[in-house]
């Protein structure tokens, strides 16, 4: 978020400039609490990982919107998400999002 909302560069960043800044920020912050992670991801690796996470988030949002569009009397959103789904797509999207490791 810091990179995309930087008022000095804003949304006018070119692709390589943006991902270079993401890479630099990732490696600067990975050594601070609570992260302290070991990673030697390059620019392309970080970019591909983000694209995968974004795709999974989009699937999850679509599944959640579908559930919210068909409310079931007596159930809240949490109950509807955890209940069996008639659509294999919904069940798969919600399960994959909940069980994926995004690190």
Beta strands, then each sheet from edge to edge (+ up, - down):
end
